């Protein structure tokens, strides 16, 4: 399983590969810290198309970071966030 620190290392490595398009790290334990690290990385990629972080114990703080990235990244078309630690109110925002 990938943890928050593992997601941070992954985010660092992805910065060296700016042309990546898809990342599926569903069913891990990256939590909000890992989600925030990945959100920062996806902002830097102009080719990033799809991110799947379903089932990763991400709470509201991490989900807001991902939502902001999604809103500000024209290339990001698909963001999968199901089955995380988020209440209904934030998922509708």
PESULLIN-V193885 format. One line per field, one symbol per residue. phi: phi as a letter, one per 20 degrees, with the letter a starting at -180 (. if undefined). psi: psi as a letter, one per 20 degrees, with the letter a starting at -180 (. if undefined). burial: I if it has 24 or more other ideal C-beta (glycine too) atoms within 12 Angstrom, else O. Layout:
BEGIN
phi->???
psi->???
burial->???
END
This chain:
BEGIN
phi->.eegfffffffffffecfdfdcbccfmccfmffffffffffffeeedfdbcdcflcleegfffffffffgfddfefdccdcfldecefgffef
psi->qpaghhhggggghhhimijqhqpokqlblhahghghghggghhipijpgppokqljkpagghhgggghgghjohhohpoojqlamprhghhi.
burial->OIOIOOIIOIIOOIOOOOOIOOIOIIOIIIIIIIIIIIIIIIIIIOOIOIIIIIOIIIIOOIIOIIIOIIOOIOIIOOIIIOOIOIOOOOOOO
END
